[in-house]
């Protein structure tokens, strides 16, 4: 998405037209400019609200620009109040010295799916503006920003990163949404989805391809637990196996923050070669929060069926 600011033309594939022309409504007041919920270890009583361009509220908050800042973005039909979002917040505050900010775009994520997918750009623009505000008013450095987005939230993160010309330190795509991005013939152009130019380091955890999530690599480092496909181990119940697999991405990410063993992966050409042992002598690397930003390529691993998912 590197070529973002001021672009006026699109790739006129059917997929792109449907995704980015289906909804041309003007922004409604309050649709995006709602407060962002921020969490700090100094405030045991809960969240603090931050607003775009409101310096008075920012200066009165516990926001500390010297700390790394973690952003969490939910996906389609979710809100910022989901249990998994709270779990990720708690893991960060327990194990790391960070600011945590939740991008709750529930009103725009609750539309029918094509409209919600289209709204990812609008929310990404807003987040880009908010990051510029933090950079300007608090001297937050973009390199200290790490955005984790689940499902459509991955593409929101991508648009925010593109808006800032790829200066964000890291984006983690948690099973980036595939419908309208991949499942039509071909894949939409990188400017319309998460891609490696959106941050200094982009890592992706694939868990429900080729249904809700991407199978194609989208980052500098792409992790494929259990081949990145549905059903993931423990997700065999037919009515929910795709959703269960889609959710595994944020579950693995949350567990990785406090895991004593870590999610051990190896680079490999394919899942088949990984399972056959052809890559057993390749170096072990970690998937999740502590993935090295120097990693490049595709990485495979297996997990347990239930928590703890990481195999010791």
N, C-alpha and C positions, 0 to 999 in steps of 0.2 A: 504493500500500500504506500510505498515511499512517495510516489507522485500524487500528492493529495491536494495541497492548497491551491485553490483557484482553478482546478481542472473542470472542464465543461463538457467533455465528451465521454461516452461510455462505450463499452464493447456491446454491440447490439445482438447478442445471442438471446434466444428465447428466455433462458434462465435469468440473465441479467435484467432484461426488460421486466420480467415478472417480479424480480426481487426488488428493484429500485425504482420502478415506475408505478407500482400498484397503489401507492399511497402518497399523495402529494399534498396532504393537509398542512396548513400552517401550524407552527407550534402553538399550543394553547398555553395560556399563562399557568404556571405551576406544573405543567406536564413533566418537564425535565428540571426546572429550576427549583426543585424541592431540596430540603436540606440533605446533606450527606451525613451518615451516622459514623462518628469517630469514636474509637476506643483506646484508652490509655491505662497503663497499670496504676497511675496515680489516682484514678477515679474508680473506686471499687463499686460505685453505685450505678454504673451503667454507661450508656452512650452520651456523647456530647454532639451537638449539631453544628455543622459547619455549612456556610452558605457561600456561593460564588460571589466574589467581590465585596464581601462583608468583612472588612479588616477588624472592626471592633470585636466581633464574635471570635475571629481567629486569634487575636491577641489575648483574649480572655480565656481561651481554651488551654488544654494541656499539650497542645501540639508542639513537638520539639523537632525542629528542622535538622538537628544533629543526628537524629536517629534515622535508620532506614524506615521507609513508609511502605506499608503493604495495602494494596487495594484489592477488594474482593468483589467480583461481579457475578451475579446469578444469571440464569438463563431463562428460556421460554416458560411462561406461566408460573414462575417462582416469584418470590419477593425477597427483600433483604432480611426478613424475619424467619427464614427457613432454619430448621434445626441444624442442618449441615453448615450453614453460614455461621451460626453461633458456635458450633464446634470448632470451625477453623479459626475464628476469632480467639476463642479460649486457648487453643493450642499455641497460637502466636504469643499471646500475652503471658502464658505460663513458661514458655521455653525461650523467648527472645525479647530483647529490649527494642521494641519497635512501636511506631504509630500504626494503627489499623483503621482503615476507612472503608466503609461498605457503600457501594454504588447501588442503591435500591431503585430500580427502574420498573417496578411492578406494574404501574399503570400502562406503560408502553410495551411491556412483555406479555401482557394479558390479552392483547389483540389476537385475532386469528393469526395463524403462524406466518403467512406471507407478510402481513403488516408488521408483526413483531420483528421479523427478519429485516425488513426495511428500516425499522426504527433503530437498528444497531448503529447505523451511521450517525443518526441524530444524537444518540446518547454518547457515542464516542466523541463527537464534536464538543459536547458539553464537558465531558471529562477532560479533554484536551484544554479547554478554556480554564477549568478548575485547576489543573496542574500548572498552567501558566500563571494563574493567580497566586498559587502557593510559592512558585519560583520567584515571582516578583516581590511578594510581600513578606516572605519568611526566609528567603534565600535557600529554599529547598533545592537540592541538586537533582536533576533528572536521573543521574546515574544511580541514585539511592532509592529509586522508585521500582517496585516490583508489583505487577498487576497479575492476579490470577483470575481468569474468567472461565466459567463453566458453560458448555453448550453455546448458545448464542452470545453469552457473555465473553467468550473467547474472541469473537469478531468485534464486539464493542471495544475490547482492549486493543485489537488491531487497528481500528479506526482512530482511537486516541493516540496510539503510537505513531501512526502515519501523520496525524495532525501536527505532531511535534517532530516530524522528520526523522523518526527513528532514534531520538536521543534518550528515550526511556531506557533504564538499565536492563530490565528483564520483563518479559511477559511469559506466563505459563498458561498454555491452552489446555484446559481440562475437558477432554473429549469434545473438541470444537464441533458445533452443529454442522451436519452434512446436508439435510434436506434443503433444496434450492441452491446449495453451494456446490454439491458434488454429485448428487444422485440423478440429475439430468445428464444427458450425454456430455461428457467432458466436465471440466472444473472451471468455475468462474475465474476471471482474471485476478491476479494477486491483489490489485488495488481494491477489490471488493471483499476481501476476506483476510484472515490472519496469514501473515507470511514473514519470512526471516528479516525483511527490511524494517519491520515495525518496532524493533527494539535492538539494543546491543546484543542481547541474547534472548532467543525464543526457544523454549522447550515445550513439548507437547506430550500429553499422556493420552493414548488412544485406548478406549475400552468398549465401544459398542459399534464398531464398523461392521458391515457397511450399512447399518440401519440409521440410528440417530447420530452417529459420529463418523468423522472422517477416517478413512484408512490411508489415504495418500499422505506422505510426509508434508508438514506445513512449517516446520521450524528448523533451527540449526541442529537440534537434537530431538529426535522423535522416539518415544518409548512405547513399546507394544507389549504390555503385560498380557500373558496368555494369548498372544498373537493379536491383541488389540481388537478382537472381535467379540460379538455376543454369541452365546451366553458366556459371561465370565463365571468362574467357579463360584458356586453358591447361588447362582441366578438361574436355576433350571426350571423354576415354576413358570409354566407357559404364559399365563396372562400378564406377568410382570417382568419377564426375563430381559426384555430390551431396556425398559426403564431402569431396572436393577443394574444392568451392565453399564448404562450411561452414568449412573450415580457412583459407580465404583471409582471413577476418576477423582472426584473430590474426596472420596473416602480414603483412597490411597495417599492423596496429597496431605490430608489432615494427619493421618497416621505417621507419615514420614517425618513430621516436625519433631515428634517426641519418641520416635522409634529408637530402640537401643541397637537393633540389628541393621535396620535400613533395608530398602528395596534394592537388592543387588541385581544388576543387569550387565549384559555383555553385548558389544557390538557384533552384528552378524548380518550376512547377506539376506537371509530369509529365516522365517520361523522353522521351516523344515530342516534347514541346516543346523539351526540352534538346537532343535529337539534331537537331532541325530548325533550331536556332540562335536560337530565340526568347529565350534567356536569356544570350546571349553577352556582353551588356553589364552583367549583374549582377556585383557585386563577387566577386572570387575569395576563397575562404576555405580553410582547411586542415582536412583530415580526419585523425583520429588523435590522437596524444599532444598536439599543440599546437593543437588546436581551441579557438577562443575560447569562453569560458564565457558570453559574451553572445549566442551564436548561438541562433536560434529558427527552426524550420521544417524543410523537406525539402531536401536537397542532393544533387546528382548529379555524377558524374564517370566517366571511363574510366580503365582501367589497362592496363599491358602484360601479356603472357601469362606472363612469367617475371620473376624478380628482375633488376634492380630494377623493381618493379611501378609505382612512381610515374613518371608521364610528365613529362619535363623541359619 
